[in-house]
Amino acid sequence: MALVEIRDVFKSFKREAQTVDVYTGLTIDFEEGSYTALMGPSGSGKSTLLNLVAGLDKPTSGTVTVGGATVSSMSPSQLADWRARTIGFVFQSYNLLPVLTAQQNVELPLLLTNLSRKERADRTALALGVVGLSDRLDHYPRQLSGGQEQRVAIARAIVADPTLILLDEPTGQLDAKSSEEVLELLRRLNKEFRKTIMMVTHDAKAADHASTVLHLEKGVLLERAGVAT
């Protein structure tokens, strides 16, 4: 069953006097429980696709539907509420607040909910436990390694139990060991917790952890099977 449905999407940007076309009629589905890696040259529209799915950007025309909700036609307030319930987004640069502990950073999305303080604390502890950082709750980002910071960012992305996890170059700033730890965590989230994952990456080794790899070439997605098991 398709979780994400992209139908006849056109997307263009204005660059000075020119119009740059990224997508010209893109139609594709992403199945529930799938793990997809998006690859392609810089500027090919990989991150744009994530932004369209997350409602951070709107298509020039066409529709983007996630879990039956038409994201591309929502108002800003509807989007904010929908995104908080549905999307976990992980960025290459971690985007952790340096003045907050790991626990406080992970708790941030829950402050928008009606959960009690205890429920928020329980959810936060669970998420940090899933990413293997139960012993780092009170550490600040500066006291963590790059790999640990990225795992905190993933914990923050999953703490509200989102339907879909989107990752933009999650291993781009990590060494080989940290990359492998993060990729193994993503594999667990997909296999054990049945999370649907879409990941933009330049790293072929990272892409090999996905079950499907899509190569973006001039706004067209070309599929090849991943090697993940």
C-alpha positions as CSV (number, residue, x, y, z in Angstrom):
1,M,0.0,0.0,0.0
2,A,1.4,3.4,-1.0
3,L,2.1,5.8,1.9
4,V,3.4,8.6,-0.3
5,E,1.8,9.3,-3.7
6,I,3.3,11.9,-6.0
7,R,1.1,12.7,-9.0
8,D,2.2,14.7,-12.0
9,V,4.3,17.1,-10.0
10,F,6.0,20.0,-11.7
11,K,8.5,22.1,-9.7
12,S,10.5,25.0,-10.9
13,F,12.5,27.8,-9.3
14,K,13.2,31.3,-10.5
15,R,17.0,32.0,-10.7
16,E,17.4,35.7,-11.7
17,A,15.7,36.0,-15.1
18,Q,15.7,32.2,-15.7
19,T,13.2,29.5,-14.7
20,V,14.9,26.3,-13.6
21,D,12.7,23.1,-13.9
22,V,13.4,20.5,-11.3
23,Y,10.5,18.2,-12.0
24,T,8.3,18.1,-15.1
25,G,5.5,15.7,-14.4
26,L,6.9,13.4,-11.7
27,T,4.7,10.5,-10.7
28,I,5.8,7.9,-8.2
29,D,4.7,6.0,-5.1
30,F,6.6,5.1,-1.9
31,E,5.1,2.0,-0.2
32,E,4.4,1.9,3.5
33,G,7.3,0.2,5.4
34,S,9.7,0.8,2.5
35,Y,13.3,2.1,2.9
36,T,14.3,4.2,-0.1
37,A,17.7,5.9,-0.8
38,L,17.6,8.8,-3.2
39,M,20.9,9.4,-5.1
40,G,22.0,11.7,-7.9
41,P,24.3,14.7,-8.6
42,S,24.1,17.9,-6.6
43,G,21.3,20.1,-7.7
44,S,19.3,17.2,-9.2
45,G,16.4,17.8,-6.8
46,K,16.8,15.1,-4.2
47,S,16.4,17.4,-1.2
48,T,13.6,19.2,-3.0
49,L,11.7,15.9,-3.2
50,L,12.0,15.5,0.6
51,N,10.9,19.0,1.2
52,L,7.8,18.5,-1.0
53,V,6.9,15.3,0.9
54,A,7.4,17.1,4.2
55,G,5.3,20.1,3.1
56,L,8.3,22.4,3.6
57,D,7.9,23.3,-0.1
58,K,5.0,23.2,-2.5
59,P,4.9,21.9,-6.1
60,T,4.3,24.4,-8.9
61,S,1.5,22.0,-9.9
62,G,0.5,18.4,-9.2
63,T,-0.3,16.8,-5.9
64,V,1.7,15.2,-3.0
65,T,-0.3,12.9,-0.7
66,V,1.0,11.2,2.4
67,G,-1.2,8.7,4.3
68,G,-4.3,10.0,2.4
69,A,-3.6,13.6,3.3
70,T,-3.0,16.0,0.4
71,V,0.0,17.8,1.7
72,S,0.4,20.1,-1.3
73,S,-3.0,21.8,-0.6
74,M,-2.7,22.4,3.2
75,S,-2.6,25.8,4.8
76,P,0.5,26.7,6.9
77,S,-1.3,25.9,10.2
78,Q,-2.6,22.6,8.9
79,L,0.8,21.7,7.7
80,A,2.5,22.5,11.1
81,D,0.0,20.2,12.9
82,W,0.2,17.5,10.3
83,R,4.0,17.6,10.1
84,A,4.3,17.3,13.9
85,R,2.2,14.1,13.9
86,T,3.5,12.5,10.7
87,I,7.0,13.5,9.7
88,G,10.4,13.0,11.4
89,F,13.1,15.0,9.6
90,V,16.8,14.4,10.1
91,F,19.3,17.0,8.6
92,Q,22.9,16.6,7.8
93,S,23.9,19.4,10.2
94,Y,22.0,17.8,13.2
95,N,20.3,21.1,14.0
96,L,20.6,20.5,17.8
97,L,20.3,23.5,20.1
98,P,23.6,23.8,21.9
99,V,22.1,25.2,25.1
100,L,19.8,22.2,25.6
101,T,20.8,18.7,26.8
102,A,20.2,15.6,24.6
103,Q,17.0,14.9,26.6
104,Q,15.8,18.5,26.1
105,N,16.6,18.5,22.4
106,V,14.7,15.3,21.9
107,E,11.7,16.5,23.9
108,L,11.2,19.6,21.8
109,P,8.7,18.2,19.3
110,L,6.6,17.0,22.2
111,L,6.2,20.5,23.6
112,L,3.6,21.0,20.8
113,T,1.5,18.2,22.0
114,N,-0.9,17.7,25.0
115,L,1.3,15.2,26.7
116,S,2.0,15.6,30.4
117,R,5.5,16.3,31.6
118,K,5.9,12.6,32.7
119,E,4.6,11.3,29.4
120,R,7.1,13.6,27.6
121,A,9.9,12.4,29.8
122,D,8.9,8.7,29.2
123,R,8.7,9.2,25.4
124,T,12.1,11.0,25.4
125,A,13.8,8.3,27.5
126,L,12.4,5.6,25.2
127,A,13.6,7.4,22.0
128,L,17.1,7.9,23.4
129,G,17.1,4.3,24.5
130,V,16.2,3.1,20.9
131,V,19.2,5.1,19.5
132,G,21.5,3.7,22.3
133,L,22.0,6.9,24.2
134,S,20.3,6.2,27.5
135,D,23.5,7.2,29.3
136,R,23.8,10.6,27.5
137,L,20.5,12.2,28.6
138,D,22.1,15.1,30.4
139,H,25.0,15.7,27.9
140,Y,25.0,18.8,25.8
141,P,25.8,18.6,22.0
142,R,29.4,19.9,22.6
143,Q,29.9,16.8,24.9
144,L,28.9,14.4,22.2
145,S,30.7,12.9,19.2
146,G,29.3,13.6,15.7
147,G,27.8,10.2,15.5
148,Q,26.1,10.7,18.9
149,E,24.8,14.1,17.8
150,Q,23.2,12.5,14.8
151,R,21.7,9.8,16.9
152,V,20.2,12.4,19.2
153,A,18.8,14.1,16.0
154,I,17.2,10.7,15.0
155,A,15.8,10.3,18.5
156,R,14.2,13.7,18.2
157,A,12.8,12.7,14.8
158,I,11.2,9.5,16.1
159,V,10.0,10.7,19.6
160,A,6.5,11.6,18.4
161,D,6.2,8.2,16.6
162,P,6.0,9.6,13.1
163,T,4.6,7.7,10.1
164,L,7.5,8.7,7.8
165,I,11.2,9.4,8.5
166,L,13.0,11.7,6.0
167,L,16.8,12.1,6.1
168,D,18.9,14.5,4.2
169,E,22.6,13.2,4.0
170,P,22.4,11.7,7.5
171,T,26.0,10.4,7.3
172,G,27.5,13.3,5.3
173,Q,29.6,14.6,8.3
174,L,30.3,11.3,10.0
175,D,33.4,9.0,10.0
176,A,33.1,5.4,8.8
177,K,32.4,3.9,12.2
178,S,29.7,6.5,13.2
179,S,28.1,6.2,9.7
180,E,27.8,2.5,10.2
181,E,26.2,2.9,13.6
182,V,23.7,5.4,12.2
183,L,22.9,3.2,9.2
184,E,22.4,0.2,11.4
185,L,20.0,2.2,13.6
186,L,18.0,3.2,10.5
187,R,17.9,-0.5,9.4
188,R,16.4,-1.3,12.9
189,L,13.9,1.4,12.7
190,N,12.7,0.1,9.3
191,K,12.8,-3.6,10.1
192,E,11.8,-3.8,13.8
193,F,9.7,-0.7,14.1
194,R,8.3,-0.7,10.5
195,K,9.1,2.9,9.9
196,T,8.9,4.1,6.3
197,I,12.2,5.8,5.4
198,M,13.3,8.1,2.6
199,M,17.0,9.0,2.7
200,V,19.0,11.4,0.4
201,T,22.6,10.4,0.2
202,H,25.7,10.7,-2.0
203,D,27.2,7.6,-0.2
204,A,26.9,4.4,-2.1
205,K,27.6,2.4,1.0
206,A,24.7,4.2,2.8
207,A,22.4,3.6,-0.1
208,D,23.2,-0.1,0.0
209,H,21.4,-0.3,3.4
210,A,18.1,0.6,1.7
211,S,15.8,-1.9,0.0
212,T,15.3,0.4,-3.0
213,V,17.7,2.9,-4.5
214,L,16.4,5.7,-6.8
215,H,18.8,7.6,-9.0
216,L,17.6,11.1,-9.9
217,E,18.7,12.2,-13.4
218,K,17.3,15.5,-14.7
219,G,14.1,15.2,-12.8
220,V,13.5,11.5,-13.6
221,L,13.9,8.8,-10.9
222,L,15.5,5.6,-12.1
223,E,15.2,2.5,-9.8
224,R,17.6,-0.2,-9.0
225,A,17.3,-2.8,-6.2
226,G,19.2,-2.2,-3.0
227,V,21.3,-4.9,-1.3
228,A,19.8,-4.5,2.2
229,T,18.3,-7.6,3.8
